[in-house]
Amino acid sequence: MIKGLVLDSTEGHSRYHVKIIESEIDAIQSGEEYDFRVGLGDQSDHYVGREIQANAVYYLKQWHLESIFPMTGVGSKAYYDLNEKFHRMVKPMSRRNFVQEDDYIIAFSGINQDGNFFQFKDFLGKAVVINFIFTRCKAAEMCPASTRRMSLLQEKAREIGLDDLRLLSITFDPEYDSPGILKQFGESYDIEFDTFTFMTAKPVWVEDLMRYFGIITMEQDGTINHTMATLLIDQKGRIHYRKEGSVWKVDDFLSRAKELLGK
């Protein structure tokens, strides 16, 4: 693991020039500057001038950065403050007391697929469909099927001019699902990010969200077994509809969203 300041990105943003702040790797020294290759999902200038943490690995005769997460940037203070407050509120909760229909969502913050910080309040005034996934899921009927339905929901909403519908997929595998991984995952489903957000965060805060939303996860045999739920949130941040399980109908959520938005 390294922490560093991204000074520049070159070669189509596939190479980051980083000044190291902290390093757990003997070959990479704090205070020195290094060039690193980055994956497709991170090939952008959105981390230039920001501090990041990442795994540094050496192969093919060069250093690479994987699992890149931002530490600073616009909205970072609210990200830390809101989620610490959320943690204090949610930690004592029983897993059986998760949020239900008509409950208002407590404020929280996350990191999206572009490595930018955002707050749940950014969605106020819109209807929001929320689900929970992890990109390494191999059960075709679970996360992959749910993501295909979310993608189709976005497509159908666009076709009928439902401009005030937003979609939010929250990972419960944050140690692997970095912003870059989530971006590649979304692109593989032809998702457009203007109305669709993938979210990750620090593992402890993601665990808080799973407790709060009533999603049970368990690591077993190299994967994550989990329950599923899909929620429709109204323009005031209140849960309008909650559907348990992995199976839900796109047209069901679309018609409910249309009703909420007066379409």
N, C-alpha and C positions, 0 to 999 in steps of 0.2 A: 504494500500500500504506500502511495505517495500523496502528498499534498503540495500543490504548487500554483503559481500564478501564470496563466496563459498569456504570453507576451505577443504572440502572432500565430497565424495559421497560413500555410502556403500549400502549393501544389494542389489547387482545388480544394483547399481546407482539409486535405488528407494527412497533413503533417502539422503538428502543434509544436511551437517553440515555447518551452516551459521553464520558469525559474523555480527551483525546488525549495519549498518551505520546510517540509518534513519528509523523511524517507525511512522506511523500514528495510530498505535494500542496501547492502554494503556497496554495491557498484554505483549507486546513485547518491550523490552527496548533497546535503542541504546547502543552499546558497549558490549552487552551480546551476548552469543552464543546459538543457538537453532538448534534442528533437525526438519526437515520438510519432509513430504512425497511429492513426485512429480508424475505427470502423466506419462503414457507410452511414450509419445513423447519426454519427457525431461530426460528419464532414460539413461543417458550417463555421461561421465566424462568431456564433452566439456566445462562445466562452472566452473570446479575446478580452483581456482586461479584467477577467474574473478569476477568483480562486476556485480550484476544483480538488476533489480527491478521486483517486482511481487506482486500479491495479496495474502495475507496470510489469510487463512480461517481455522476455527477450527470445526472439526466434527469427529465422531467415536473416540473420546477421544485423538485426536492428531492434530497437526498443519499440514496443507497442503499448498503448493505453487501452485498457478495457474497463468496463463498469464505471464510466465517468459520471460523477455527480457534482453539481455545482455547490459551492459553499457560500458564495457571495453573489450579489446582483440585486437588481430592482425587486423589491418585495421580500428580500431575505430576512429582514428583521421581523416582519409580520409572520413569516413562515415559522421562525423559531418561537416567537412569543405566543402566537395563537395555538400552536400545537402543544406547547408546554401547558398552557391553560386547559386545552382539551384533554390532555393526559391526566391532569389532576382531577378533572371532573369524571372521566370515564373509568379510570383504574379501579375504583371501589365498586363499580357496577357488576351485578351478576350477569353472566352470559344469557340468562333467561329473560332479562329485562331490556332487550334490545328495542330499538325504535320501531314503532308501528304506524299505521295509517293515522293521519291527523296530527302526528307529532311534528314539531318544528326541528329542523336540523341545526345542531350546535355548530358554531363557526369553526372551520378548520382550514388548513392551507396545504398545498402540495406542490410538486414539481411536474411540469408537463413534458410531453415528448420532445419539445425543443429546448429543454433545460431551463425553462423560465418558471419562476415562482408565481403562483396564483392563489386566490382565496375562493372559498365556496360562495362568498357573497357576490363574486363577479357574475354569477349566474342569476341573481335576483332580477325579476322582471321577465325571465324566460321560463319555459317548462323544461325540465331536465330528466332524462332517463339515465339511471345509474345502474351499472352492473359491476361484477367483480371477477377478475380473470388472472391467470398467469400464463406467460408466453410459452413456457415449456410443457404445457398441458398436452398429454398424448391421448386423452380420452376424447374421441371425435365428437361424442354427443354432449360434451361439457363446454369448456372454454372455446374451442374452435367453432362449435355450432352457435354458441351465444354471440361470438364476435361476428359471425356471418349474418346473424339476425340484426345485430346493431348496425352493421354496414348497410343492410337492406332497408332498415328503418330510416337511416340517413338519406338513402337514395329516394325512397318514397316520399319522405317529408319534403325533399327538395322539389320533386315533381309536382306536388300540389301547392307549393308556395308557403309551406309551414316554416317561415323564416325564424320564428322565435322558439324553435325546439333545439335543445342542445343535448349532446350525449357525452357521458363521462364513464370511462372504464378505469377502475381502480385495481392495481395489481396487489396481490397478497404474497408476492415473491420479490420483495424489493432488493434483496441482496444480489439477485441476478438481473431483474428488470430495471435497468438503468434507462434514462431518457432515450438514449440512442437505440437500445434494444426495442423499446416500446414504439419508437418511430418506424423502425424497419418492420416490426410486426404489423402496425397499422397499414403501412404501405402495401404489405403482402395481401391485404384484404380490400385494396382499392378505396381505403377510407380517406376522406378529405378533411383536413384538420381545421378548417374554418369554423365548423360547428361540432367538432368531435375532439374531445380531450382524453388522453391517456394520462393517468396519474401514478406517480411513485412518491416515496418519502423515506425518512429514516425507518428502519425496521420496527422500532418500538412504537412509533406513531402509526404505522400501518396496522400493527397488532391492536392498537387502541381503536382504530376504525373498524376492524373486523369484529371486535367485541361490541362496539356501538351499533353496528348494522346487523349483528346476529349471524355472521358468517363464521363457521367453524372450520379450521384447517388443521391438518395433521401430516407431518412429514413421515413417509413410509415407503420403503423399497425404492428410494431414489426419486420419488415424486411427491406431490402434495395432494392428499385426499381432502376433499372439501365439500361443504354444502354450497348452495347457490341461492341468490335472490336477485330480483330485478325490481327497481323502484321508479315510480314517476313522481317527480317533485313539482309542486306548483310554483307560480311566479313569486310567492311570498316565502318560499323556502320550507313549505310544509309537505309532508308525505301524503300525496293524493291517492296512491295505489301501490300496493306491494304484492308481488307474485313470487311465491316460494318455488324452489326447484329449478332444474335446468331447462325445462320446457316452457316456453311462452310464445305467444303469437304476435308477430309484427303488427298485424292489422288491429289487434286488441289495443296495444299501446298507442298506435297511431290514432285510432278513433278517440281514445281517452285524451290524448294530447290535443287533438283538434277541438274537443269540447272545452278543455281548459283555456285554450287560446282563442276561443270564439270563432273558429273557422267552420 
